[in-house]
Amino acid sequence: MSLSEITTNRQYVYALREIESLMHAQEGTAEGFRLVGLVSIVQNFERNKLAANFESISTIPVKCTR
């Protein structure tokens, strides 16, 4: 599967598995470039997805006692 953007959880899981399989790739090789690209699109997906999730969470009041 070729990814340029992650839009589904299925693609996200696929990308994470690919990253895991490429963790020992040498820098400057085709595998190394693929690893860097996958990490970048995963970070982008996580940043966008987490931001969307946090916007939907309401603030929970907490009372601190000592």
C-alpha positions as CSV (number, residue, x, y, z in Angstrom):
1,M,0.0,0.0,0.0
2,S,1.3,3.4,-0.9
3,L,0.4,6.2,1.4
4,S,0.7,9.9,0.9
5,E,-1.8,10.9,3.6
6,I,-3.6,8.9,6.3
7,T,-7.3,9.3,6.4
8,T,-8.5,6.1,8.1
9,N,-7.6,4.1,11.2
10,R,-6.9,1.2,8.9
11,Q,-4.2,3.2,7.1
12,Y,-2.9,4.4,10.4
13,V,-2.4,0.9,11.7
14,Y,-0.8,-0.2,8.4
15,A,1.6,2.7,8.6
16,L,2.6,1.9,12.2
17,R,3.3,-1.7,11.2
18,E,5.4,-0.5,8.3
19,I,7.3,1.8,10.5
20,E,8.0,-1.0,13.0
21,S,9.3,-3.2,10.1
22,L,11.6,-0.4,8.9
23,M,13.1,0.7,12.3
24,H,16.5,-0.7,11.4
25,A,16.6,0.8,7.9
26,Q,19.9,2.6,7.0
27,E,19.8,6.3,6.4
28,G,20.0,7.2,2.8
29,T,18.5,4.0,1.5
30,A,15.1,3.5,-0.1
31,E,13.9,1.9,3.1
32,G,15.3,4.8,5.2
33,F,13.5,7.3,3.0
34,R,10.2,5.3,3.3
35,L,10.6,5.3,7.1
36,V,11.1,9.1,7.3
37,G,8.1,9.6,5.0
38,L,5.8,7.3,7.0
39,V,6.8,8.8,10.3
40,S,6.0,12.3,8.9
41,I,2.5,11.3,7.7
42,V,1.8,9.4,10.9
43,Q,2.8,12.5,13.0
44,N,0.5,14.6,10.8
45,F,-2.4,12.2,11.3
46,E,-1.9,12.0,15.0
47,R,-1.6,15.8,15.4
48,N,-4.8,16.4,13.5
49,K,-6.7,13.5,15.1
50,L,-5.6,14.3,18.6
51,A,-6.5,18.0,18.1
52,A,-10.0,17.0,16.9
53,N,-10.4,14.7,19.9
54,F,-9.4,17.3,22.4
55,E,-11.8,19.9,21.0
56,S,-14.7,17.5,21.7
57,I,-13.7,16.9,25.4
58,S,-15.4,19.2,27.8
59,T,-13.5,20.6,30.8
60,I,-13.9,18.6,34.0
61,P,-13.8,20.7,37.2
62,V,-11.4,19.3,39.7
63,K,-11.2,20.4,43.4
64,C,-7.7,20.2,44.8
65,T,-7.4,19.6,48.5
66,R,-4.3,19.4,50.6
